[in-house]
Each structure stands twice: as C-alpha cells, then as structure tokens.
Amino acid sequence: MAPVFGQRFRTEHLLKSGQGVDTWLAHDLETGRRVIVKAGALGEIAPGIHRRLEHEALVLRRAARGVRPAAGV
C-alpha cells in the first residue's frame, strides 16, 4: 500500500530524494487532483533547505491566489 500523508495525500511514486527531502507525485484524496508532496524529518533538514521549502510554500500560496511577486523576488 502506498504511503498516505496527513490522511489526505496518497503517494503514486517518488520523483526525487535528496538533502533530507523526498519529493512525491501524489493523489489528493479530497479533490481528486494530482499534487506534489515534499516530505522529510524536520531534524534531518538543513536550515538552508528548510528556508527554501518555506519560500516555495509562500510562492505557491501566492500563485494560488493569483498574486505575482515583485521584480527581483
């Protein structure tokens, strides 16, 4: 059985693994959409990688709302 994250995202296959983060193609059980899930143990993720993941989450939230970043961001 494929791993399920947060009782919502069923993994389909591992896309990439490195620097303490696994990137999965997954199926959102609530919406039926295909999504990307990034997962890792917090204690194993370097601070720079953690900041990058937080930045990616911010960019994706803004994109979902239709907000474009300012020039140079």
Secondary structure, DSSP 8 states (H G I E B T S, - for coil): ---EETTTEEEEEEEEEETTEEEEEEEETTT--EEEEEE--GGGS-HHHHHHHHHHHHHHHHHHHT----TT-
